[in-house]
Amino acid sequence: MTDDTLESNVFYKHIKEHHWEQLVGWCEPNWVVCVPQQSALTGVELTSALVEAHALRQNGSSGSQYVSALCGESVVYEVGGEEPRVVMSHLEDGPQVLISKAAVLNEYLITVKDKVIHLLLVDTLLQTPQDQDQDTAHSLLSTPITSPTIAETFLNSFHCHRVLLPELDRAVCEAGKQVRPSVAVDDMQTILQDLLLQSWETLLKQHHPSLQSHPPFQDHLFRALDYYVSGCLHGVLWWVVTERCQVVDQLVRTRLSHLRHANLSALQLGVPANYYTPLPAAVVELASLAGVEGAVGRLQCVNSTIDLIQAQAKEARVTLHQYKDQEGEPELELGYEELVALLTTVVVQAQCSQLVANIYYMTHFVFSVTEDDPLWRSLGLLRLTLENIMKLDVARLPTPARTLRKELSLQDLMQVSAEVESRFEIKGASRSIGDITALDLQLHQLTQQIQLSTQAHSQAHLTGRNSAGRRSDRASASSTQDNNKTQTFKEFLASIPTSLRESLRRRQSQQRSAIQSSLNG
């Protein structure tokens, strides 16, 4: 029977007002419900998660061990001991076990719809993973999620997730069964969108109220789920996408191969010679696109490629500025046309085999990126670049003043080294002369490295092949375009939406508002 101490307790009042029906399921002999004393509740926000964390169910055959309705088996509680009795929690954190105690001040039995409910009045709030997860969240927010592995690590870092992640895996498997070539892309998007939003809300509600209403954490959690789910379903989604894009991708592959054989240079596309520099890191990054799992992961790869282009171009400009002892600050920002031109050369050199499929994939199956996000803008830039590539007529481009040779034999390398060194010897201290370019500086540095390497080793095993004659033959070949094929590409690319689905943003906004409303009572 209750007394004044229990009846005046705000936690108990909250249960009576909001969870009275649930108490029917939390009945003897398998359940006990802990009620923190009034003094322990100062400044504490009463939520459904907090109540569920204090509803304890017997675990297994042991009569003294319990798990909570909120945390499941991630936290084990023991009720026992001599007077005064205690509720002891065992929270596993890797190799460590964190133990906390709550003293039992009184016990009550109440009746709800003919069910007997066992209440324990305790001196403090029970230890739950929420408090520790709150600290974990703030430390992890500074780490960007850029791969399915990082996403999985993020999701598993929270104790309150662990009981729910197996259910998420089952839901992902069920979603994968519904993804088939015969299913319309809008329907596939809806399946994944529903899965992500439902999982996001379920996981978010397990956290401390301060995190539930924290936009950066909301976004971080949604990005992690996007990476995780898209990574799990990458195989089946990518197969469906490549089937739909294979004809157009063949047209693009042929075009990219032609431009590569023609030795397309950013100089021909209008990039000033003083600022032109090779972009090997960007080429390697974009060439790795096929090895990235998940649409949002591939979008990150495209964005990283553009970042590398900008970084390498800026480095070349700074190096040239310093070498010439020029006054003032160098112009570091790439113009939009320069960036498109440099990305064009990177795309041609990387020779990605399924660029159209990747654009289709990233456009339709990325859910955690807004249209003002740099990731989404990078996709628009890649799309524009590909459109320009398909319109390029090599025969009408200006012939570069200096032919760039990408494959050199030992004899060629020695000749280039001699030419570079002679140019720098002639200039001497006259570093302000304008015909020294960023590319010259890079070749100069390479020549010096070769010289140092030659001095350090008695023999240099250099291999190469001189394909200048073949390149000359290929460059002289005609670059006629098949108008029908080009039109097919344009029509297909035009059918791919350029905007994110408004329905996703609207539904997530509604769910954010609903979560905030529930926290406000």
Beta strands, then each sheet from edge to edge (+ up, - down):
strand 1: 31-36
strand 2: 55-58
strand 3: 65-68
strand 4: 72-80
strand 5: 86-93
strand 6: 96-112
strand 7: 115-122
sheet 1: 1+ 2- 3+ 4- 5+ 6- 7+ 1+
end
